[in-house]
Amino acid sequence: MLDVRSCASLSEASGILLGDRHARLVGGGTLVMRDVNEGRLTEGTLVRVVDPVFRQMNAGGPRIELGAGVTMAMVLASRELAFLHPAARGIGGPAIRTMATIGGNLFADTPYGDFTVALLALDAQIVVQAGYGSGRAMPLEEFLAARERGGQGLVTGVQFARPQNASEFHFRKVARVKPKGISVLSIAAHLPLSGGRVAQARVAYGAMAPTPIRARGVERALEGKALDAGAIQAAKQAALEGCRPATDAIASEWYRREVMPVHLGRLLAGDGR
């Protein structure tokens, strides 16, 4: 039997989640309610957070803070977050985007989780609250590595620095059904330029491993280089380092490996195809 608990505060919700290993948080419900409707989740406690802080947005300054309950539709409605609109627009159709939350996307299994790929390329920090204590921030990469173990508490928000130049942030989703199909793969890249050369490159992939991953070989290939044909070719040669794509109903492992360098090259060259 499923029990539904509505929590007026983040602390209350966090306490329930830590004290009950069978409790599940319901954000927009696009993941959890699918499990309920399809009979995979039949027992336990569903936790709803009604605290307005959970959906709060602070997007006007150099440091962006978004509550875990912020939806993709809210991101798309924000001019300050225009650089993230392609990633948010890639999450389902309009009805799904009205419900799907940033926090929920952090837990989406591959080949879902495209918005998380964008956050990884932005070096995001995940704010987690354990019980009634204050929240702590942890790198998204660390959070993803520990995600399956659980027990971390309630994800309350994400934080990241705004790109100084929006044109230096790139996102590309490859799907068989456009614009809202499930990903064959996704790529996000933050490539700040200093003196015409890439400085502190961050590149992330979706659907190329069990969770979104950093493309560290690509980052090394681009670091300190002008973003020219030579650098792009070097990045394509390093494109598959660390990748462990799966075969599923959307694409085979072989196909994902074949097309990733092609789409990476197009993204880096500014080719919109």
C-alpha positions as CSV (number, residue, x, y, z in Angstrom):
1,M,0.0,0.0,0.0
2,L,1.2,3.5,-0.8
3,D,1.0,6.3,1.7
4,V,1.3,10.0,0.6
5,R,2.8,12.6,2.9
6,S,2.8,16.3,2.2
7,C,5.6,18.2,3.9
8,A,5.5,21.9,4.6
9,S,9.2,22.2,5.1
10,L,12.4,20.8,3.5
11,S,13.5,19.5,6.9
12,E,10.4,17.5,7.4
13,A,10.7,15.9,4.0
14,S,14.4,15.2,4.5
15,G,13.7,13.5,7.9
16,I,11.1,11.2,6.4
17,L,13.4,10.2,3.5
18,L,16.3,9.5,5.8
19,G,14.2,7.5,8.3
20,D,12.3,5.4,5.8
21,R,14.3,3.6,3.1
22,H,11.1,2.8,1.2
23,A,10.1,6.5,1.0
24,R,10.2,8.2,-2.4
25,L,10.1,11.9,-3.2
26,V,7.5,13.0,-5.7
27,G,8.6,16.1,-7.5
28,G,6.8,16.5,-10.8
29,G,5.9,12.8,-10.8
30,T,7.2,12.1,-14.3
31,L,9.5,9.3,-12.9
32,V,7.9,8.1,-9.7
33,M,4.3,8.1,-11.0
34,R,5.3,6.1,-14.0
35,D,6.5,3.4,-11.7
36,V,3.3,3.6,-9.8
37,N,1.1,3.4,-12.8
38,E,3.0,0.5,-14.3
39,G,2.9,-1.5,-11.1
40,R,6.6,-1.4,-10.2
41,L,6.0,0.7,-7.1
42,T,3.2,-0.6,-4.9
43,E,4.3,0.0,-1.3
44,G,6.0,2.7,0.7
45,T,5.6,6.4,1.3
46,L,5.4,9.1,-1.4
47,V,6.7,12.4,-0.1
48,R,5.5,15.7,-1.5
49,V,7.2,19.0,-0.7
50,V,5.0,22.1,-0.6
51,D,7.6,24.5,0.8
52,P,7.8,27.4,-1.8
53,V,11.6,27.4,-1.3
54,F,11.7,24.1,-3.2
55,R,10.6,26.0,-6.4
56,Q,12.6,29.2,-5.8
57,M,14.8,30.6,-8.6
58,N,17.7,33.1,-8.1
59,A,18.9,33.4,-11.7
60,G,19.7,37.1,-12.1
61,G,23.3,37.2,-10.7
62,P,26.6,35.6,-11.5
63,R,25.8,32.7,-9.2
64,I,22.6,30.9,-10.2
65,E,20.6,29.0,-7.6
66,L,17.6,26.9,-8.6
67,G,15.4,24.9,-6.2
68,A,15.1,21.2,-7.0
69,G,11.3,21.7,-7.6
70,V,11.9,24.1,-10.5
71,T,10.3,22.7,-13.6
72,M,11.6,22.7,-17.2
73,A,8.8,25.1,-18.1
74,M,10.0,27.5,-15.5
75,V,13.5,27.4,-16.9
76,L,12.1,28.1,-20.4
77,A,10.1,31.0,-19.1
78,S,13.3,32.7,-17.6
79,R,15.2,35.1,-19.9
80,E,18.1,34.9,-17.5
81,L,18.4,31.1,-18.2
82,A,18.2,31.4,-22.0
83,F,21.5,29.5,-22.4
84,L,19.8,26.5,-20.8
85,H,16.7,26.6,-22.9
86,P,17.9,24.0,-25.5
87,A,18.5,21.5,-22.7
88,A,15.1,22.2,-21.0
89,R,13.3,22.1,-24.4
90,G,14.7,18.6,-25.0
91,I,12.8,17.2,-22.0
92,G,9.6,15.7,-23.4
93,G,6.7,17.7,-24.7
94,P,5.0,20.8,-23.2
95,A,2.9,18.7,-20.8
96,I,6.0,16.9,-19.4
97,R,8.0,20.1,-19.1
98,T,5.3,21.6,-17.0
99,M,5.8,18.9,-14.5
100,A,9.4,17.6,-14.9
101,T,11.7,19.1,-12.3
102,I,15.4,19.8,-12.2
103,G,15.8,17.6,-9.1
104,G,13.9,14.7,-10.7
105,N,16.1,14.8,-13.8
106,L,19.2,14.2,-11.6
107,F,17.8,10.7,-10.8
108,A,16.7,9.8,-14.4
109,D,18.2,6.6,-15.7
110,T,20.1,6.6,-19.0
111,P,19.1,7.4,-21.8
112,Y,17.1,10.1,-20.0
113,G,18.6,12.9,-17.8
114,D,19.6,15.3,-20.6
115,F,19.3,18.4,-18.4
116,T,21.7,16.9,-15.9
117,V,24.2,16.6,-18.7
118,A,24.0,20.4,-19.1
119,L,24.5,20.9,-15.4
120,L,27.5,18.7,-15.4
121,A,29.2,20.8,-18.1
122,L,28.4,23.9,-15.9
123,D,30.3,22.4,-12.9
124,A,27.1,22.4,-10.9
125,Q,26.9,21.8,-7.2
126,I,24.0,19.8,-5.7
127,V,22.6,21.0,-2.4
128,V,21.5,18.1,-0.2
129,Q,19.8,18.3,3.2
130,A,20.1,15.4,5.6
131,G,17.4,15.4,8.3
132,Y,16.9,18.6,10.2
133,G,20.4,20.0,9.7
134,S,21.5,22.6,7.2
135,G,22.1,21.7,3.5
136,R,25.5,20.9,2.1
137,A,26.8,21.4,-1.4
138,M,28.5,18.6,-3.3
139,P,29.9,18.4,-6.8
140,L,27.3,16.9,-9.3
141,E,29.9,14.4,-10.5
142,E,30.3,13.2,-6.9
143,F,26.5,13.0,-6.5
144,L,26.1,10.9,-9.6
145,A,28.8,8.5,-8.5
146,A,26.9,7.9,-5.2
147,R,23.4,8.2,-6.5
148,E,22.6,4.5,-6.6
149,R,23.6,4.0,-3.0
150,G,21.1,6.5,-1.8
151,G,20.9,7.7,1.8
152,Q,22.1,11.2,1.1
153,G,18.9,13.0,2.1
154,L,16.8,15.4,0.2
155,V,18.2,17.2,-2.9
156,T,17.0,20.8,-2.4
157,G,18.6,22.6,-5.2
158,V,21.5,23.2,-7.6
159,Q,24.0,26.0,-7.9
160,F,26.4,27.0,-10.6
161,A,28.3,30.0,-12.0
162,R,26.6,31.8,-14.9
163,P,28.7,31.5,-18.1
164,Q,30.3,34.9,-18.7
165,N,29.5,34.5,-22.4
166,A,26.4,32.5,-23.2
167,S,27.8,31.7,-26.7
168,E,30.5,29.7,-25.0
169,F,28.0,27.2,-23.7
170,H,26.7,24.5,-26.2
171,F,24.1,21.8,-25.9
172,R,23.1,19.1,-28.5
173,K,20.6,16.3,-28.1
174,V,20.4,13.6,-30.8
175,A,17.1,11.7,-31.0
176,R,15.2,9.7,-33.6
177,V,12.0,11.6,-32.9
178,K,12.3,15.3,-32.8
179,P,12.0,17.5,-30.8
180,K,11.0,15.3,-27.8
181,G,12.4,11.8,-28.5
182,I,14.5,9.8,-26.1
183,S,18.2,10.4,-26.5
184,V,20.5,8.5,-28.7
185,L,23.0,10.7,-27.0
186,S,23.4,14.3,-25.7
187,I,26.4,16.6,-25.4
188,A,27.0,19.7,-23.4
189,A,30.1,21.8,-23.5
190,H,31.2,25.0,-21.6
191,L,34.2,26.3,-23.5
192,P,35.3,29.7,-22.1
193,L,37.9,31.5,-24.3
194,S,40.8,33.5,-23.0
195,G,42.9,35.2,-25.7
196,G,41.2,33.2,-28.3
197,R,42.1,29.9,-26.7
198,V,39.9,27.4,-24.7
199,A,40.4,27.8,-20.9
200,Q,38.9,25.4,-18.4
201,A,37.0,23.3,-20.9
202,R,34.1,21.2,-19.5
203,V,32.4,18.7,-21.7
204,A,29.7,16.2,-20.6
205,Y,27.8,13.3,-22.3
206,G,24.5,11.7,-21.8
207,A,23.5,8.1,-22.8
208,M,27.2,7.2,-23.1
209,A,27.5,5.6,-19.7
210,P,25.2,4.5,-16.8
211,T,25.0,8.1,-15.7
212,P,26.0,11.4,-17.4
213,I,29.8,11.6,-17.5
214,R,32.6,14.1,-18.1
215,A,34.4,13.7,-21.5
216,R,37.8,14.2,-20.0
217,G,39.7,13.2,-23.1
218,V,37.9,15.8,-25.1
219,E,38.6,18.4,-22.4
220,R,42.3,17.7,-22.5
221,A,42.3,17.8,-26.3
222,L,40.7,21.3,-26.3
223,E,42.4,22.9,-23.3
224,G,44.7,25.8,-24.3
225,K,43.8,25.4,-28.0
226,A,42.1,27.7,-30.4
227,L,38.8,26.2,-31.4
228,D,39.9,25.5,-34.9
229,A,39.8,22.5,-37.3
230,G,42.9,20.9,-35.7
231,A,41.5,21.1,-32.2
232,I,38.2,19.8,-33.2
233,Q,39.8,16.8,-35.0
234,A,41.8,16.1,-31.9
235,A,38.7,16.2,-29.8
236,K,36.9,13.8,-32.1
237,Q,39.8,11.3,-31.8
238,A,39.4,11.5,-28.0
239,A,35.6,11.5,-28.1
240,L,35.1,7.9,-26.8
241,E,37.5,7.9,-23.9
242,G,35.7,6.6,-20.8
243,C,32.5,5.8,-22.6
244,R,30.3,2.8,-21.8
245,P,27.2,3.1,-23.9
246,A,24.4,0.6,-23.6
247,T,22.3,-1.1,-26.2
248,D,18.6,-0.4,-25.8
249,A,15.5,0.1,-27.8
250,I,16.7,3.5,-29.0
251,A,20.2,2.7,-30.3
252,S,22.9,0.0,-30.1
253,E,26.2,0.5,-28.3
254,W,27.9,0.3,-31.7
255,Y,25.8,3.0,-33.2
256,R,26.3,5.4,-30.2
257,R,30.1,4.9,-30.5
258,E,29.9,5.5,-34.3
259,V,27.9,8.7,-34.2
260,M,29.3,10.4,-31.0
261,P,32.5,11.8,-32.7
262,V,30.4,13.1,-35.6
263,H,28.0,15.0,-33.4
264,L,30.8,16.2,-31.1
265,G,32.6,17.7,-34.1
266,R,29.4,19.4,-35.3
267,L,28.7,20.9,-31.9
268,L,32.3,22.2,-31.6
269,A,32.1,23.7,-35.1
270,G,28.8,25.4,-34.4
271,D,27.0,23.2,-37.0
272,G,23.3,23.2,-36.1
273,R,22.4,20.0,-38.0
